[in-house]
Amino acid sequence: ELSFISLERGLRAFVKYVPRDVVRMMLAGEMESTNVMVRRVVSILFMDIAGFSTLCEKILSDQLMRLTQDYLQAMCEIIVRSRGTLDKFIGDCIMALWNAPRQLKHHERAAVGAALDM
């Protein structure tokens, strides 16, 4: 029972950053990790907070942490809602992509729509 609870917690955390349908595909065995590369056109977004370095010098660390957490959470929600995939955080920068790992028709529109929502 403890293993099940740990798995459930892990999946809840994972779903915050990976679209639910991708997690479902992985759990259903429809998406496996392979060493095979697939050539595909993707839309990629890099986004960060303008003036972040200057901001870091002006506010307290706990305020900076809350601001950064709130920002990253809000941006991730937009990415997931637009069926994008969070690739990584690089400091205050976010890298996200559309049309991988699952195919997404009109991924360009989804990526631009997400950027406009941000």
C-alpha positions in Angstrom: 0.0 0.0 0.0 2.9 2.4 0.8 4.3 1.8 -2.7 1.0 2.7 -4.3 0.8 5.9 -2.3 4.3 6.8 -3.3 3.5 6.1 -6.9 0.4 8.2 -6.7 2.3 11.1 -5.2 4.9 10.9 -7.9 2.4 10.9 -10.7 0.6 13.9 -9.2 3.9 15.8 -9.2 4.8 14.6 -12.7 1.4 15.7 -14.1 2.1 19.3 -13.0 4.8 19.5 -15.7 3.8 16.9 -18.3 0.5 17.0 -20.1 -2.0 14.5 -18.7 -2.5 12.8 -22.0 1.3 12.2 -22.3 1.3 10.6 -18.8 -1.8 8.5 -19.8 0.0 7.4 -22.9 3.0 6.4 -20.9 1.0 4.5 -18.3 -1.0 2.7 -21.1 2.2 1.6 -22.8 1.5 3.7 -25.9 4.7 5.7 -25.5 7.9 4.0 -24.6 11.4 5.2 -24.1 13.5 4.2 -27.1 16.9 5.0 -28.6 15.3 5.7 -32.0 15.3 9.3 -33.0 12.3 10.6 -35.0 12.7 13.6 -37.3 9.9 16.0 -36.6 9.2 19.8 -36.9 8.6 21.2 -33.5 7.8 24.6 -32.1 10.1 25.7 -29.2 9.6 28.5 -26.7 12.2 30.0 -24.5 11.0 32.5 -22.0 12.4 34.3 -19.0 11.7 37.2 -16.6 12.9 40.5 -18.1 15.2 42.2 -15.6 15.5 39.2 -13.4 19.1 39.8 -12.4 18.3 43.4 -11.4 15.3 42.2 -9.5 17.4 39.6 -7.6 19.5 42.5 -6.2 16.5 44.5 -5.0 14.2 42.0 -3.1 14.7 39.6 -0.2 15.4 35.9 -1.1 12.1 34.6 0.3 10.2 37.2 -1.8 12.3 36.2 -4.8 11.5 32.5 -4.2 7.8 33.1 -4.0 7.8 35.3 -7.1 9.7 32.7 -9.1 7.6 29.8 -7.9 4.4 31.7 -8.8 5.8 32.7 -12.2 6.9 29.2 -13.1 3.6 27.6 -11.9 1.5 30.1 -14.0 3.7 29.6 -17.1 3.6 25.8 -16.8 -0.2 25.8 -16.5 -0.3 27.8 -19.8 2.1 25.4 -21.5 0.2 22.3 -20.4 -3.2 23.9 -21.2 -2.0 24.5 -24.8 -0.8 20.8 -25.0 2.9 21.8 -24.9 5.6 19.9 -23.1 7.8 21.5 -20.5 11.4 20.6 -21.4 13.3 22.3 -18.6 13.9 25.2 -16.3 17.1 27.1 -16.7 17.2 29.5 -13.8 14.2 31.8 -14.4 14.0 30.6 -18.1 11.5 28.0 -19.3 12.0 25.8 -22.3 8.9 24.2 -23.8 8.0 22.5 -27.0 5.0 21.5 -29.0 4.6 18.5 -31.4 6.8 16.2 -29.3 6.8 13.8 -27.7 3.3 13.4 -29.1 2.2 14.8 -32.4 0.0 17.9 -32.4 -1.7 19.2 -35.4 -1.3 23.0 -35.7 1.5 23.0 -33.0 2.7 26.4 -34.3 -0.7 28.0 -33.4 -0.7 26.3 -30.0 2.9 27.6 -29.2 2.1 31.2 -30.3 -1.2 31.1 -28.5 0.7 30.0 -25.3 3.2 32.8 -25.8 0.5 35.4 -26.2 -1.3 34.1 -23.0 2.0 34.5 -21.1 
